[in-house]
């Protein structure tokens, strides 16, 4: 009887262990609060995690940049570029690039060194610059031109900041909140106002800023964030859902689950979401099915756009929580623990160049692969051998009865 119970117990343990390795484990590594206001985007430099947003000082909004330690989120340095707000950041070759708006509602684009010193500022059209990415020695700055009430993208020299070219959508009541680079194309996501209300708007531009395609994937509301995987898929999210697209703009998967930030790492999507509480949704990157969700705070999340930084095993989210009558910067680091069974995915025929911004990472990413059948058979064979061994031992111990 004891041997039988032991065998069944081992069977359950091994079986559960085998199938539990099929998905990564996601946990909260650290969480920290900062000043009153809203944090929008994160990006990773050589030594620090950078967060940009605005700080509330009385009735005024003041730009704020923080440099924090990656391992525990401790604040190292912070600075400001004056009144206004910062919405996006990117780091390349020892330089931090930020984009936002001034107090007088003009595009604000700036560079700083890794210690947040030696700022260099350029201003542009009326409106706000919502996203900045770096690719092939150029800056691509996306935002909204208030004069045209439409999307604007600027291409600037990474060295001189001089304007090389600009794209104007010339479609009234269109907005772009986030961008990324896939196969040298600049992909934008946002919204357009139609007679029936706001609807998602996604657009791709060539490096020379000519329009390649414009998509309206029939999702109501606003798409707040976009990111790209090394395999060339793009993921777009908003409160009303999440979709994945291939480089040709074909929708691969669609889900009604969504939020305000999205990052892809280790075969999963991490999405900042929540209404009554702040939480992270964890979706399978292949088919956008829910794996789990993690409550980050009992406080409601402040709806806002922005991009998310990733390292080899962590996702860094910046946002704001509603605490009382105000909002407070909140920064989270989520660890993605990858089982040994999850290996580097096979490279697709389409070569992807990730943007050097906060929605991309230069570290290798891994994705969930179909588990080889031998991985399941081997433990079961071990169980079978164990059972046979127990049976053989019991037979040897069984007394022989002589027949009359």
N, C-alpha and C positions, 0 to 999 in steps of 0.2 A: 504493500500500500504506500509506504514511504517513497519507494523508488518511482512509483507511478506519479505521485504528486510532484516529486522533484523534476521528473521529465516534462510534465505539463507546464510547470513554472518556467523552466528554461526555454520551452517552446514559445511561450508568451513573450518573455523578455527579448529573445533574439528576433522574433517576428516584428515586435514593436520597434526595436532598434533599427532594423533594416528599413522599414517604411518611413520612419521619422527622419531619415537622412535625405529624403527627396527634396526638401525645401530648405533655404537658408533660415537662420534664426536672426531676428531683428530685435534689438533691445536699446533702451536709452542709456547712452554712455555718460553724458553729462548734460546739464541744463543750467542756464544762468539768466538773470534779469539785469537790465541796465537802466537807462534814463526814461523819462516820460517821452512818448513819441511813437514812431513806427520805424522798425528796421525792415528793409526791403530785400537786399541781396547779400550773398556771401561769395567770396572767392579766396583761393588759397595762393599764398606767395611762397617764397623760399623758406621762411621761418614762421610765418604767422597766418592765422585766419583773419581775413578782413571782412568787416560788416559795414554797410552804408545805409543811411536813412536820414531822418530828421529828428531833432530834439525839440520838445516844447519848452520854451522859456517865456512864461507868461502867455501873452496872446500871439507871440511870434514863433515861427518855425525856423530853426537854425540847422544848417547842414551838419552832419556828424559822421565821422569815420572812426572806427575802432580797429585796433590790432590786438588779437587775443591768442593765447597759447592753444595749440591744436589739441593737446592731450587732456586739458582740464577746463579750458574756456576762460582762464584767468586773464583779466584785462592787463595789457602791457602799455599801450599808448593809445591816445585818442586825440583828434584834432577837428577843426571846423574850417570850412571855406566861406563862412559868413551866412547871412540869412538865405533861406531857400530849403531845398530838399534834394537828396541824392537817391536815385532809384536803382543804379546798376554799377557793377565794378568788374574789372578784368585785370589780370596780372600777367606780365610778359617781360622777360629779360631784365628783372630787377626793378621794374617800374609798375606802379599801380595806376590804373586808368579808371576814372569815375565819370558818371553822367547823371544829370538831373535837371534842376531848374533854379534860377535865381529868385530873389524876392519879387522882382519886377516881371516874373513870368517869361524869362528868356531861357533858351537852351544853355545849360552849363556843362562844359566838358573840361576835365582837368587831369593832370598827372601829378604824382608825388613819388618820392623814393620809398623804399620798403620800410623806412622808419617814419613815414608820414610827414617828411620835411620837403623843402624846396618845391612848393606847389607852383604849377603853371596852368593858367586858366584861359579858356577861350569861350566866348559867348556867341550865340547864333540867333536863329529866328525866334519869334514869339511862340511860346508853347512849352513843351517839356520833352526832354530826352529820356526815354524810358529804359533803353537797353544799349549796351556797348559790348562789342566782340572784337577780337584781334585775329587777323588771318593774313599770312604772307606779307607782313610788314605794313599792313594797312589797318586803320580803325574803321569799323562800320558802326555808326551811331543811328539808332532807330528812335522815333518818337512821333510827336504830333505837332504840326504847324497850325497855330491858331488862325493865321491869316487865310489859310486855305481850308481850315477845318477838316484836314485829312492827314493821312500818314506821310511821313517824310523820313528818308534815309540819307545820311551823309557818309561819304567815303573820304577819309582824311589820311594824310601821311603820319605814320607812327613817330617819325622823327621831328618834323617841323610843325605838325598839327595843321598844315595848310589844307584847304578844301580842294579835293581833286574832282569830285562830282557829287551831285545830289539827285535823288529821285523823289518826285511828288506824285502821290497816287491820283490826285485830281478827282477823287471820288469823295463827295461831301459826306460828313458825318461818319468817317472811318477812323479807327484808332488802332495803334499797335503798342503792345505792352511788353513783348519779349521777343528775343531773336536767338538764332544759333546758326552755325555753318555746317552744311553737309555737301560734300563734293564741290567745294568752292562756292556753292550757292548760298545766299543769305535768305534764311527762312524767318518770316515774321508771323506773329499770331496776335490777335486782338478781337475786335468786334466792328460791326457796321450797323448803323441804324437804318431800318427798313420800315415801310408802312405798317408792318405787323409787330415791330419792336426790334430789339437788338438780337443779332445773330452772329455766330462765330465767323471770323474772317481770317484766312491763312493765305500767305502769299510767298512766292519764291522769286528772288532777284539774282541775275547773273552778276559776276564780279564787276562788270561795267555798269551795274545798276539798271539794266533793262529788265522789264518784267518777264518772267518765264511762265508763270501761271498764278491764278488766283482761285482759291477754293472757298466755298461756303458749305461746310459739311452738315448743314441742317441741324445744328445744335443751338438752342436759344441761349441768350445771355452773352457772357464775356468769357473768352479764353485768356487766362492770366499768365500761363507759363508754358515754355517749350524746352525740350532737351533732346539730344541725339545720342544714340548708342554707337559703338564702334562698328556694328554690323550695318549701319546706315539707316536704321529705323528712327523715326522721330515720334515723340510722345508729347501730346498737347493736352492740357487739363484746364478745367474751369469748374465752378460749382455745380454745373449741370452734367458733367461727364468727363470722360477721358477717351482719346482716340490714339491709335498708332498709325503712322503713314510710312510708305516706302519712299525712296528718293524721287519717284515719279509722281508723288502726290496721291497714290491710291491708298484708300483706307484699308488697313489690314485687320484691325480689331477695334471694337467700340464697346464702351461701358458707360453705365449711368452713374458710376462712382467717380467723383472728382473733387477738386479743391483749388488751392491758390498757388502751390509750388509743386514741381515735379522733378524727380531725379531718378536716373536708372543706374543700378549697380548690382552686380552679381546675379543678374537674371530677374531682379525684382524692381518694381517701381515703388518709390516712397513718395507719398502725396500728403502735403500739409492740408488738413481739412478741418471740418467741425463747425458747428453753429452754437450750440449751447456749451460745448466744451471744446478744447483744442486737442486734436488727435492727429496721428499719422496713419494713413491707410497703406497697407502693403499689398500690392497686386503682382500677380505673375506677369512678367513683361511680354510673354508670348501671346497670351489670350486675354489679358486684363481681368482675369478672375481674381476674386479676393482671397488672399492667404490669411491675413490677420489685420488687426488694427491695434494701435497703441495709444492710450490716453496720455497726452503730454501735460495737460493741466485741466483743472476744473473750471478755469476761466474761459469765456468765449474768445475765439480768435477774431482779430480785426481783418476784414476783407481787404486784401491788397495784392498787387502783383509783385513779381520779383523772381530771381533765379537762385539756384542752389548749388553749392560746391560739393564735390565728392573727392575723397582720397581713395586709397586702395581698398579700404574696408569701412569707411565711414561716410555718412551723409550729414551735411551741416545745413540746418534750416534756420533762417532768420525771419522773424515776424513780429507781431505785437499781440498782447493779450489785453482784453478789457478788464481793468481792475478798478472797481468803483466807477467814478465818472470820467476816468481818463484811460489812456492806453499806455502800455509799458513795453519797451524793447524786450523781446524774449528770443534766446538763441538756444538751439538744441543740437546735440551730436548723437546720431543714431549709429550703432555698430551693426554691421552686416556680417554675421558669422557664417562662413561658407563651409559646408561639409566637404570632405575629401573627394566625394564622388562627383562634385561639381567641378568640371575642368574647363580650360579655355575653349571657347566656342570656335567652331570652324569658321574661318574668314569667308565672307561672301565674295562673289565676283565683283561687287561694287566696292571700290576702295573709298573709305570715309576719312575725311580729315576733320577731327573734332575741333570746334572753336576753342581758342585759348581764353575761355571766359568762365564765369561761374557756373555755367550749365554743362561744362565739359571737364574731362580729366585726362591727363596724359598718362595716367597709370593704367596698366592692363586691367580690363574688366573681364569677368567671367560670367557665364550664363548657364542655366540649368540644362543639362543634357539628358536625353532619355537614358535611364539606367539600364546597363547591359543585363541581359537575362541571367548571365552567370553570377552577377552580384546577388541575385535573389536565390539562385539554386544552391550556391555554396553553403550559406548558413543552413538551408534546409537539409542538405546532405549531412552536415555536422550533427543536426538533430537526429537524423535517421541512424547515424552511427552510434550516437549516444543511447538511443532507445534499444538498438540491437545489443549494445554492450550490457545494458541493465538486464535485458531478457536473458542473455547468456549466463550472467552471474547468478540470476535467480534459478536457472535450470541446474547449474552446478551445485547450488546449495540445497536443492530439493531432494529429500531422502528417497531412496529406491525401495519399493515394497515388493517383496518376493511373493510370487503367485503360489497358491496352495496346490 
